[in-house]
Amino acid sequence: MLTPSPNDVRAAVRAALAEDVGTGDVTTLACVPPDSTSRAEIRAREPAVVCGLAFATAAFWELSANLDLCPAVSDGARVEKGVPVLGISGASRAILTAERVALNFLQRLSGIATLTARYVDAVAGTGARILDTRKTTPGWRIFEKYAVACGGGANHRIGLYDRILIKDNHLAALTHAQPDPISAAVARARHLYPTLGVEVEADSLDQVRCAAEAGADYILLDNMSLPMLREAVASVGGRSRTEASGGVRLDTVRAIAETGVDFISVGALTHSAPAVDLGLDFLS
C-alpha cells in the first residue's frame, strides 16, 4: 500500500496549522485559561471507512506533545454512526486549536476511503478491481491515493513517471508515424523505458485490436458502451489487461465489471468524494 511518510504527514499538518492558526487562535486564547485540561472524542456521525488518523494525531501533537491520544480504530476500519475514532485528553487550548485541522484531514480522507469502499462493494465477486486516477487535489496525491487503498481500491500510476499511458493526444501527435500511431508509440515506449508498463487509451474497437497486437500491457477502454466493452474484452483475448474508464458511477459500475474488464478507473473517488461527517465533542 502506498503510505504517506511521517515527514510528509508532518509537513502537511504544519502547513495546514499555519494557514488556520496564523498569529494565534484568538478565541481560545481569550476564553480558555492556559492551565485548563479536558477530555474529548472524535466520533463518526455516519457510517464510514476511517482514514487519516496519522494526520489528526500529528495535528494535536503539534499543539502539545503532552496530549494523550488514543485511537479507537485503525485506518481502513469500517465504523457505524456514533463509534469513537480518536480519544484526546490534556490541554484544552491545544485540543481546541488543532480541532479543525485534525477534522479536515480525517473528514476528507475518510470520505475518499468511504466512497471507494462503496465502489469496491458494488463489484464484489466480478474479479474487476477499482482504480483511482491522477485527478487529485494538488499536493495531496499520495494522501488521497492512500485513502483509496484504505477503502479497498488499487492505485493507478502515481504520476507521469511510473507508467507509460499513451492517450489520444499522444496519438494525434503521431498521425503520420509508421506502421501506425499506436504501434509506433508502443515500440518507442518499449525502447526508451523497457521496465515500465505500457498502456494505450482506445476509443474504438480498431484501436483496441491494434493496441493488443502491438503488445500493450494494458488497454484503457475509454467511454465505451457495455456491448463495446464486451467485444473489446473478447477481442483482446487476455493478451493485455483491460481497464474501463469514463463516466463510471455507482449505479453503473457493476454492469461495467460484468463485461469482463480487469480494472475500472473512477476519477470521482478523489475529485468528487463527499467529506465524511466526523465530529469532536468534549466529554463531561
C-alpha positions as semicolon CSV with decimal commas, in nm:
position;residue;x (nm);y (nm);z (nm)
1;M;0,000;0,000;0,000
2;L;0,122;0,350;-0,085
3;T;0,162;0,512;0,258
4;P;0,246;0,877;0,333
5;S;0,577;0,915;0,513
6;P;0,584;1,068;0,864
7;N;0,773;1,364;0,720
8;D;0,505;1,422;0,455
9;V;0,231;1,399;0,717
10;R;0,410;1,640;0,948
11;A;0,478;1,891;0,670
12;A;0,117;1,887;0,551
13;V;-0,016;1,929;0,904
14;R;0,222;2,213;0,983
15;A;0,119;2,395;0,665
16;A;-0,248;2,349;0,750
17;L;-0,198;2,474;1,106
18;A;-0,003;2,776;0,985
19;E;-0,288;2,857;0,747
20;D;-0,555;2,818;1,015
21;V;-0,389;2,948;1,330
22;G;-0,186;3,233;1,184
23;T;-0,075;3,463;1,463
24;G;-0,289;3,280;1,719
25;D;-0,625;3,121;1,797
26;V;-0,765;3,441;1,945
27;T;-1,096;3,288;2,060
28;T;-0,929;3,013;2,259
29;L;-0,657;3,241;2,394
30;A;-0,920;3,490;2,510
31;C;-1,164;3,245;2,664
32;V;-0,979;2,937;2,790
33;P;-0,732;2,952;3,082
34;P;-0,383;2,817;2,999
35;D;-0,400;2,553;3,272
36;S;-0,740;2,412;3,165
37;T;-0,748;2,042;3,077
38;S;-1,020;1,843;2,904
39;R;-1,116;1,509;2,757
40;A;-1,260;1,491;2,407
41;E;-1,354;1,232;2,149
42;I;-1,384;1,227;1,773
43;R;-1,681;1,016;1,666
44;A;-1,831;0,912;1,335
45;R;-2,163;1,082;1,274
46;E;-2,243;0,849;0,984
47;P;-2,120;0,507;0,866
48;A;-1,770;0,545;0,723
49;V;-1,435;0,394;0,639
50;V;-1,180;0,574;0,855
51;C;-0,866;0,725;0,705
52;G;-0,627;0,997;0,817
53;L;-0,561;0,916;1,182
54;A;-0,189;0,991;1,145
55;F;-0,275;1,343;1,029
56;A;-0,517;1,401;1,315
57;T;-0,273;1,283;1,579
58;A;0,006;1,491;1,424
59;A;-0,215;1,800;1,437
60;F;-0,287;1,759;1,808
61;W;0,073;1,678;1,897
62;E;0,197;1,984;1,706
63;L;0,000;2,194;1,956
64;S;0,104;1,992;2,261
65;A;0,334;1,691;2,277
66;N;0,181;1,610;2,617
67;L;-0,166;1,534;2,485
68;D;-0,277;1,175;2,543
69;L;-0,413;1,039;2,214
70;C;-0,592;0,703;2,198
71;P;-0,701;0,586;1,851
72;A;-1,004;0,360;1,887
73;V;-0,971;0,214;1,535
74;S;-0,714;0,192;1,257
75;D;-0,717;0,341;0,907
76;G;-0,930;0,123;0,682
77;A;-1,173;0,029;0,960
78;R;-1,544;0,041;0,879
79;V;-1,739;0,213;1,155
80;E;-2,106;0,281;1,221
81;K;-2,263;0,608;1,329
82;G;-2,165;0,705;1,684
83;V;-1,850;0,492;1,701
84;P;-1,548;0,664;1,865
85;V;-1,249;0,712;1,636
86;L;-0,996;0,900;1,849
87;G;-0,980;0,993;2,216
88;I;-0,788;1,305;2,325
89;S;-0,706;1,432;2,674
90;G;-0,484;1,711;2,801
91;A;-0,450;2,084;2,748
92;S;-0,785;2,231;2,642
93;R;-0,623;2,504;2,437
94;A;-0,428;2,255;2,224
95;I;-0,735;2,042;2,162
96;L;-0,945;2,341;2,056
97;T;-0,683;2,494;1,830
98;A;-0,597;2,170;1,648
99;E;-0,959;2,054;1,618
100;R;-1,046;2,188;1,272
101;V;-0,720;2,087;1,105
102;A;-0,742;1,736;1,251
103;L;-1,103;1,701;1,135
104;N;-1,032;1,842;0,789
105;F;-0,777;1,570;0,721
106;L;-0,992;1,296;0,873
107;Q;-1,313;1,402;0,701
108;R;-1,158;1,444;0,356
109;L;-0,952;1,125;0,356
110;S;-1,227;0,918;0,520
111;G;-1,464;1,047;0,252
112;I;-1,240;0,910;-0,022
113;A;-1,196;0,578;0,158
114;T;-1,571;0,550;0,216
115;L;-1,666;0,623;-0,145
116;T;-1,401;0,381;-0,268
117;A;-1,541;0,107;-0,043
118;R;-1,885;0,158;-0,197
119;Y;-1,745;0,103;-0,545
120;V;-1,543;-0,198;-0,429
121;D;-1,853;-0,349;-0,267
122;A;-2,053;-0,287;-0,584
123;V;-1,820;-0,501;-0,798
124;A;-1,757;-0,776;-0,541
125;G;-1,732;-1,119;-0,698
126;T;-1,670;-0,999;-1,055
127;G;-1,290;-1,001;-1,047
128;A;-1,268;-0,636;-1,151
129;R;-1,051;-0,400;-0,944
130;I;-1,140;-0,039;-0,873
131;L;-0,863;0,209;-0,963
132;D;-0,805;0,574;-0,884
133;T;-0,672;0,834;-1,131
134;R;-0,446;1,140;-1,129
135;K;-0,748;1,367;-1,071
136;T;-0,631;1,453;-0,723
137;T;-0,605;1,766;-0,508
138;P;-0,270;1,933;-0,590
139;G;-0,018;1,845;-0,320
140;W;-0,241;1,572;-0,173
141;R;-0,192;1,294;-0,431
142;I;-0,010;1,048;-0,205
143;F;-0,258;1,115;0,076
144;E;-0,564;1,065;-0,145
145;K;-0,426;0,755;-0,314
146;Y;-0,353;0,614;0,031
147;A;-0,718;0,678;0,119
148;V;-0,829;0,488;-0,193
149;A;-0,619;0,191;-0,080
150;C;-0,772;0,211;0,269
151;G;-1,113;0,181;0,103
152;G;-1,008;-0,135;-0,081
153;G;-0,924;0,021;-0,416
154;A;-0,600;-0,003;-0,609
155;N;-0,367;0,275;-0,718
156;H;-0,316;0,350;-1,086
157;R;0,005;0,529;-1,180
158;I;0,123;0,776;-0,917
159;G;0,239;1,035;-1,169
160;L;0,370;1,078;-1,520
161;Y;0,687;0,889;-1,432
162;D;0,586;0,537;-1,327
163;R;0,381;0,405;-1,621
164;I;0,355;0,481;-1,992
165;L;-0,001;0,584;-2,079
166;I;-0,041;0,665;-2,447
167;K;-0,354;0,879;-2,482
168;D;-0,546;1,026;-2,773
169;N;-0,341;1,345;-2,785
170;H;-0,015;1,148;-2,792
171;L;-0,151;0,954;-3,088
172;A;-0,268;1,275;-3,256
173;A;0,092;1,398;-3,243
174;L;0,197;1,078;-3,425
175;T;-0,056;1,090;-3,709
176;H;0,198;1,007;-3,977
177;A;0,405;0,754;-3,781
178;Q;0,459;0,414;-3,941
179;P;0,324;0,150;-3,946
180;D;0,051;0,328;-3,744
181;P;0,046;0,569;-3,446
182;I;-0,030;0,305;-3,181
183;S;0,232;0,054;-3,293
184;A;0,491;0,330;-3,328
185;A;0,413;0,474;-2,985
186;V;0,429;0,135;-2,811
187;A;0,758;0,049;-2,982
188;R;0,913;0,382;-2,886
189;A;0,794;0,346;-2,526
190;R;0,937;-0,006;-2,501
191;H;1,270;0,110;-2,641
192;L;1,315;0,410;-2,412
193;Y;1,155;0,273;-2,091
194;P;1,183;-0,109;-2,109
195;T;1,100;-0,164;-1,741
196;L;0,774;0,034;-1,733
197;G;0,427;-0,095;-1,807
198;V;0,276;0,039;-2,129
199;E;-0,092;0,131;-2,154
200;V;-0,281;0,255;-2,459
201;E;-0,606;0,450;-2,449
202;A;-0,854;0,325;-2,709
203;D;-1,193;0,465;-2,800
204;S;-1,268;0,228;-3,089
205;L;-1,251;-0,146;-3,141
206;D;-0,995;-0,097;-3,418
207;Q;-0,767;0,082;-3,172
208;V;-0,821;-0,198;-2,919
209;R;-0,711;-0,462;-3,169
210;C;-0,411;-0,254;-3,275
211;A;-0,302;-0,198;-2,914
212;A;-0,327;-0,569;-2,833
213;E;-0,132;-0,662;-3,146
214;A;0,133;-0,401;-3,060
215;G;0,187;-0,573;-2,724
216;A;0,043;-0,315;-2,485
217;D;0,037;-0,437;-2,126
218;Y;-0,289;-0,253;-2,057
219;I;-0,561;-0,111;-2,279
220;L;-0,779;0,170;-2,146
221;L;-1,127;0,135;-2,293
222;D;-1,244;0,494;-2,298
223;N;-1,615;0,579;-2,269
224;M;-1,731;0,259;-2,434
225;S;-2,083;0,122;-2,417
226;L;-2,142;-0,212;-2,244
227;P;-2,164;-0,403;-2,576
228;M;-1,840;-0,240;-2,694
229;L;-1,669;-0,328;-2,366
230;R;-1,771;-0,692;-2,401
231;E;-1,649;-0,704;-2,761
232;A;-1,324;-0,531;-2,668
233;V;-1,252;-0,778;-2,389
234;A;-1,324;-1,068;-2,625
235;S;-1,100;-0,929;-2,900
236;V;-0,810;-0,876;-2,659
237;G;-0,840;-1,237;-2,551
238;G;-0,615;-1,199;-2,250
239;R;-0,320;-1,057;-2,444
240;S;-0,347;-0,732;-2,246
241;R;-0,517;-0,628;-1,923
242;T;-0,825;-0,415;-1,984
243;E;-0,937;-0,103;-1,799
244;A;-1,277;0,062;-1,840
245;S;-1,283;0,437;-1,789
246;G;-1,509;0,735;-1,836
247;G;-1,829;0,839;-1,665
248;V;-1,834;0,548;-1,421
249;R;-2,098;0,582;-1,148
250;L;-2,206;0,369;-0,855
251;D;-2,524;0,270;-1,036
252;T;-2,335;0,160;-1,349
253;V;-2,011;0,013;-1,213
254;R;-2,149;-0,339;-1,155
255;A;-2,265;-0,375;-1,514
256;I;-1,928;-0,248;-1,636
257;A;-1,746;-0,501;-1,418
258;E;-1,963;-0,782;-1,556
259;T;-1,831;-0,718;-1,910
260;G;-1,509;-0,891;-1,801
261;V;-1,273;-0,594;-1,774
262;D;-0,983;-0,630;-1,533
263;F;-0,994;-0,277;-1,394
264;I;-1,235;0,015;-1,368
265;S;-1,087;0,359;-1,309
266;V;-1,303;0,613;-1,127
267;G;-1,192;0,975;-1,116
268;A;-1,476;1,059;-0,878
269;L;-1,301;0,871;-0,596
270;T;-1,066;1,164;-0,548
271;H;-1,223;1,460;-0,726
272;S;-1,582;1,425;-0,601
273;A;-1,586;1,224;-0,278
274;P;-1,800;1,397;-0,013
275;A;-1,636;1,452;0,324
276;V;-1,746;1,214;0,596
277;D;-1,928;1,371;0,891
278;L;-1,696;1,332;1,190
279;G;-1,719;1,549;1,499
280;L;-1,514;1,629;1,807
281;D;-1,704;1,664;2,133
282;F;-1,573;1,749;2,477
283;L;-1,666;1,493;2,742
284;S;-1,810;1,593;3,077
